[in-house]
Amino acid sequence: MTVPTEAALESLLERDPSLLGERLLVIGRQVQTPHGKRIDLLAMNGDGNLVVLELKKDRTPRDVVAQILDYGWWVSRLDRDSVIDIANTHLNVPFEAAFEEVFGTPPPDELNTGLRLTIVATELDSSSERIVNYLREFGVPVNAVFFTYLDDGDRQYLARSWLVESTEQAPSAPAQKRGKRAEWNGKDWFVSFGDGGGRSWQDARSYGFVSAGGGSWYSRTLRNLPVGARVWVHIANTGYVGVGTTLGEAVRFDEAEVQVDGQWLRLADQQLTAAYRHGNPGRPVTDDEDIDEWVVPVRWDVTLDKADAFWQSGMFANQNSACKLRQEFTLERLAERFPDGGQSE
């Protein structure tokens, strides 16, 4: 058994932070703090919470623990924009794209709402262990992890052990609430349009509307859309296909009207390719189920054919039929792809 150098450990963890036993995205190495110190590694988990990784590097127990607590104080106060700035300074691709590559989803609206502190060492003296265990008794989310190489002939394996095993891990400490949630501009909304399943994007383009139904879970968020909202329409697993402004509140399909050539016409009377009906004929439906299709009229600024849908890794997507669109990364790229979209006030 041999002991890896702590410099080698830092490089290994930067390349593959899953060595710690979970998926993590390293958003910075040697991250400069305002206090003249540098954090060895700053990582993020799939919930958007930060993990400070500090290597012991032969420091005294008091020094290494004091250092990681100092870093924790500063990191816990980072707002969303600061976290993204750090990531974009250290990563080779935009933060949003890097997050999706690791976790398979865009980053959440809220970042850094919890924090973990991890001391990385080849060994830890009994004094350091006592300090860490004492802090944990007061809910400080600190732990220590040790790495050693196991030799097997011409092969080496990296062994990991925690001072406190994961089943006993203290919960992440809540970070200070300072703009951890992306700001909303009060106008932009995300709309997920379920092309197929009783509705058609070509109908929506032609007659100016978005819709959702088949159950109250699908239609309830669409009913939150206010009049005058700018909606960016996304088709799941495809991309963004249009932007426009809502002209009215959501109503059931049978009551819906859309604006065609300046005239309000009953949508059900138009030549539609989809049925906008759900459920089995003759089956009684309770009010709670509310399987009706709900429709919101829209004045389109720009629409695309489904085959030309726009998507970049890291852009925002959501299963809800409608929600506030906060992510600047997505809004910036939509503005580039749809330069004439929703510019009128």
Sequence and secondary structure as in RCSB ss.txt:
>XXXX:A:sequence
MTVPTEAALESLLERDPSLLGERLLVIGRQVQTPHGKRIDLLAMNGDGNLVVLELKKDRTPRDVVAQILDYGWWV
SRLDRDSVIDIANTHLNVPFEAAFEEVFGTPPPDELNTGLRLTIVATELDSSSERIVNYLREFGVPVNAVFFTYL
DDGDRQYLARSWLVESTEQAPSAPAQKRGKRAEWNGKDWFVSFGDGGGRSWQDARSYGFVSAGGGSWYSRTLRNL
PVGARVWVHIANTGYVGVGTTLGEAVRFDEAEVQVDGQWLRLADQQLTAAYRHGNPGRPVTDDEDIDEWVVPVRW
DVTLDKADAFWQSGMFANQNSACKLRQEFTLERLAERFPDGGQSE
>XXXX:A:secstr
 B   HHHHHHHHHH GGGGSS  EEEEEEEE TTS EEEEEEE TTS EEEEEE TT  HHHHHHHHHHHHHHH
TT  HHHHHHHHHHH SS HHHHHHHHHSS   SB  SEEEEEEEES   HHHHHHHHHHHHTT  EEEEEEEEE
EETTEEEEEEEESS GGG    EE   SS B    SSEEEEE   SSS  HHHHHHHTEEEE SSHHHHTTGGG 
 TT EEEEEETTTEEEEEEEE S  EEGGG EEEETTEEEEGGGS  SS    S TT    TTT    EEEEEEE
EEE  GGG B  TT    SSSEEE   HHHHHHHHHH TTTT   
